[in-house]
Amino acid sequence: MSDAGELFPSGGEGDRGGERPLADRMRPRTLAEYVGQRHLVGPGAPLRRLVDQGILPSCILYGPPGVGKTTLVRLLAEGTRRGLFEINAVSARVGDLRELVERARRRKQADGGRGAVAFVDEIYHFNKIQQNALLPAVEGGDLILVGTTTENPYFEINKTLLSRMVVFDLKPLDEADLREILRRALDDRERGLGTLEVAVPDEVLGALARGAGGDARQALLRLEVAVSSVAVGGGKVLTPEAGAALLPRGALRFDRAGDDHYAIISALIKSIRGSDPDAAIYWLARLVASGEDVRFVARRLVISAAEDVGLADPQALVVATAAAEAADFTGWPEARIPLAEATLYLAAAPKSNSAYGAIGAAVRAVEGGNLQPVPEHLRPSGSGYRYPHDDPRHWVPQAYMDRTERFYFPGVLGEERGMGQRLARFWRRFADQN
């Protein structure tokens, strides 16, 4: 655990010494130096306005690796002039969290009631007990909890804790952002590579930026390896051939058009939706080859099973869920097999998004103020309810809403066709749907 006094080096010769990676040496020291996430911290952006007023809510910074989550936390603490305590969720114990809370309380008292920032890196690693240990302190305002995560917090974070925090989505850096970051590192003679005096043509700089897939850490790593190699050999220019030859194998994750894992997962899901098993299995292979997080892929397949296949083949959700459990249990590389089975099953299955459409329409109605009362005969203590199983058809004509409204429109493919026909026998509104 460390406090704010240890987090912001002043620069100088010491920044070039030792084994500190270029990405660490080049961390922005102010929000003015920070590149990317303009929707959050650009001029007039919501988070920037709060910071300018000295306000910082408990929050989660959610985004892919290398987009500046950790750096942003530190800059937010500095920008609001708050103490900062860091802890890593992977190694932290409950006792460490209690110590963190106590240190934050003491710092708050010393700062005249200004809450200190408790920064938990990769907070999704916390189990329920660990998250609950922080809840009273967050709820009572003893500290400002800021967590970073590459995993969807709505899946991974305790709902009670998450309800007390704001989730800010961080986006992959675009090519222009990465070019700026790389150029700064090349020109900086204090912390960067400026003293090596190796020229990098725009063509090569662009290739490095595109090949990093929105990850500044990867881009800077590749630049450092390439430029250092040229300098050691006495060269003065990084050629396209030398740059390509020194790219880490991880560059296979992304093509030269700049695809990142969000683009590839999008292609996978759209191929499934379009019933193209060959395209779907190809995009899955791209994710497998990149070492993409197993759970990230599995979750998207489960969502696709419910959203795109839906009631046309209810078994699809069972298959996708089983594949997700098997993949999580086995891990890479074997996880590719159950994920492939699920991908091909979903791609070949009949499609229906009727459930997705129905819940969307119903939620919009409720959020729009359409709040019907529960009919008297459906209330626990009401009278007049007719028990459907007393009828030989196991159905009776009976109102289940105060005012009938239509949200569900059955599809005509697979199992759902029979469901629609059955409902049409019971309810006129389904018989009249066409």
Buried (B, 14 or more C-beta within 10 A) or exposed (E): BEBBEEBBBEEEEEBBEEEBEBBBBBBBBEBEEBBBBBBBBEEEBEBBEBBEEEEBEBBBBBBBBBBBBBBBBBBBBBBBEBBBBBBBBEEBEBEBBEBBBEBBBEBBEEEEEBBBBBBBBBBBBBEEEBBBBBBEBBEEEBBBBBBBBBBBBEEBBBEEBBEBBBBBEBBBBBBEBBBBBBBBBBEBEEBBBBEBEBEBEEEBBBBBBBBBBBBBBBBBBBBBBBBBBBBEEEBEEBBEEBBBEBBEEBBEBBBEEBBBBEBBBBBBBBBBBEBBBEBBBBBBBBBBEBEBBBBBBBBBBBBBBBBBBBBBBBEBBEBBBBBBEBBEEBEEEEBBEBBBBBBBBBBBBBBBBBBBBBEEBBEEBEEEEEEEEEBEEBEEEEEEBEEEEEEEEEEEEEEEEEEEEEBBBBBBBBBBBEBBEEBBEEBEEBEEBE
